Every structure is written in structure tokens, then in C-alpha cells.
Amino acid sequence: MLEKGTEGFDGGMTAQKYIRITRTSKATAPRDLQQLQETGFFIWEGAGRLVRY
């Protein structure tokens, strides 16, 4: 994901895209994405099911 940079994912990173890329569970994906956001790798926009990173 970091190799692609900010232009690497059309529409931003979503939990569903993250699940497909990393082959992780539905429960783990949002937790991982939130940790990445908290460490400054991602900036989130939207809310609830419409969150994009």
C-alpha cells in the first residue's frame, strides 16, 4: 500500500479493499486501518460504513 502512495487507490482505501489485499477478516480490517490512521499513515474521511482512508 505504501508503494502506491496517495494516488494508488481509486476512491481511497476501504475496509473491503484492505480485506482483498491482505486476506484478513472483516473484524481485523477496520482495526488495522484505524491503527494505521492513528500512526499517521492514513487520513480518514467519511463516517461509518462510508469511511475511506
GIZI-V456920 format. One record per run of one state. SS is the DSSP state (A for helix, B for strand, O for the rest). FROM is the first residue (numbers start at 1). TO is the last residue. If there is no record, write none. Layout:
ss,from,to
SS,FROM,TO
SS,FROM,TO
//
This chain:
ss,from,to
O,1,14
A,15,22
O,23,25
A,26,38
O,39,44
B,45,45
O,46,47
A,48,50
O,51,51
B,52,52
O,53,53
//
